[in-house]
Amino acid sequence: MERIVYHLVHKDSDDRWHLTKPGNVDSAVFGDKDDGVMEAKLLCRAHVAHGGQAELVIHGKDGAVEYEFIYGESLSG
């Protein structure tokens, strides 16, 4: 199973937090950043439970990376 990378980003156009997955596809939209983080962590853990690897990148309102979490076995190679 492949590694999946989720990004939690704020979009000024609707003042909401968007959880995106590869291809810049919105997976979910949240009014509160903490809700988005919790949901994203659950999705990453579920992906790992099915044998994959996952990464979660959380951005601030300014777009800069604030945190990065890696789930599963080593992502190298």
N, C-alpha and C positions, 0 to 999 in steps of 0.2 A: 504494500500500500504506500502511496506517495506521501510526501510531507506537504502539509497544507499551512499556509500563512494567512492569518487573519489580521486585519488592521482595524482599530477603533479610531475613527476620525470625526471631528466636528465639522459640520457644514453650515456656513453662515446663511445659506439660502433658505434653510428651514429652521435654523437654530436648534438642530438635533444632532445626536451622535449616531453615526452609521458604522455598522460592523460590516466590513467588506472582506470578501474572499478572493482567491485568484481570479484574474480577469476583471478586477474592479467591480464585481457584482455585489450589490448590497444583499447581505444575508439577513440583516435585521436593522431596525431603527429604534432609537431610544431617546426619551426626553431627558434622561438622567445618565450621566457618565458611569456612575457606580453600577447601575442596572446593566449597562452595556458590558462592563468589565466582568461582572458575575456570569452573564450569559456566555460571553466569549470563552471564559475559563471552562465552563461546562462543555461547550462544543469541542474545545481542545482535548479535554480529558476523555470525552466519548470517542474522538478520533483515535487516540492512543489505545483505548480499550479494544478497538477493532484492529490493532496491529500497525497503526500508522504513526507518524511523527507530526507534531504540530508546533507552531510558533505563533505567539500573540504579540503584536506591536501596538502599544497604546500611545496615541499622539495627544498633545495638548491642543487647546483652541487655536494656538498659533501655528499648528502643523508640525512642530518639532516633536521628535520621539521623546517620550517621558520614561517609558518602561518597556522592557522586552522580556517575555517569558518563553522558555523552551520546554516542550513536553515530549516525553518518549526517550528513546535511546539516542545516542550521539547523532548529531545532524551532519557530521563530516562524512565525506565520501560519497 
